[in-house]
Amino acid sequence: MTQFLTFDFNTAYAEIKERAEGQAIINKEAWSMIVEEYVNEKIDLGELDPDQNTELMESQLNAMWPEYEKNLKIK
C-alpha cells in the first residue's frame, strides 16, 4: 500500500465509519460521498497535500464499503 506522510488509513476509516454511522449511511453511493467529503476536508485543513494521490486514497477508502456494510444492522 502506498504511504502518505500525513495520512493514516486506519484512522481515516475509523473517522469515516463514525460519520457514516452518525448519518445512518446504508448504501455505497452515500459512503462514497462521505469519503470524498472527508478527503476534501483534510485537504482544506492542510492535513493532506492536494499534490498527493488523493484519488488513490479515495479509492482505498471506498473499497472499505463491504467492511462497513457487513456491520450494518439494516441491509
C-alpha positions, 0 to 999 in steps of 0.5 A, spaced: 500 500 500 502 506 498 504 511 504 502 518 505 506 522 510 500 525 513 495 520 512 493 514 516 488 509 513 486 506 519 484 512 522 481 515 516 476 509 516 475 509 523 473 517 522 469 515 516 465 509 519 463 514 525 460 519 520 457 514 516 454 511 522 452 518 525 448 519 518 445 512 518 449 511 511 446 504 508 448 504 501 455 505 497 453 511 493 452 515 500 459 512 503 462 514 497 460 521 498 462 521 505 469 519 503 470 524 498 467 529 503 472 527 508 478 527 503 476 534 501 476 536 508 483 534 510 485 537 504 482 544 506 485 543 513 492 542 510 492 535 513 493 532 506 497 535 500 492 536 494 499 534 490 498 527 493 494 521 490 488 523 493 484 519 488 488 513 490 486 514 497 479 515 495 479 509 492 482 505 498 477 508 502 471 506 498 473 499 497 472 499 505 464 499 503 463 491 504 467 492 511 462 497 513 456 494 510 457 487 513 456 491 520 450 494 518 444 492 522 439 494 516 441 491 509 
